[in-house]
Amino acid sequence: MIQPGELAPDFTLESTQGTFVLSSFRGEKHVVLIFYPKDNTPG
C-alpha cells in the first residue's frame, strides 16, 4: 500500500487524447487521478 508522501508507481495508459505516462508529470505541484467504473454500470 502506498503511504502518504510516497511516490505512486509509474504507469502508462492509452486515453482518448493519446498516451498518458504518470512519470511525465513529476515535478508538477499536484496530479489528481480519478478512476471510475465503465459508463452505465452499477458502482
N, C-alpha and C positions, 0 to 999 in steps of 0.2 A: 504494500500500500504506500502511496506517495504521501509524505508528510508535508505540512506547511513549510514553505521556504525551499523545498527540493525542486529540482528541475523535472518537468514531465519528460517521459521517454519520447524520443523523436519518432515521428511517423510521417508517412506520405499518403495522400489520398487524392482521388480524382473528384473534381467538382464540376458543376456546370460552367465554371469560369476558369477551368484549367487545373493544373496540378497544385496541390497545397502541401507545403513541407513545413512542419512546425518549427524546425530549427532556423528557417529563414527569418523568423520573427524575433530571434534572440537579440537583446539589446533594446527592444521596444519596452515602453513602460508597462503596458498591460496587454494581455491577449486573453480573450474570452472565447471559450469553446462551448458550443451548445449542441448536444446530440438529442435527437428526438426520434420516436418510432416512425415507421413508414406512414405516410398520409393515409387517412381513413382506416386506421387500425385502432383497436382499443389500447389504451395505455396512458 
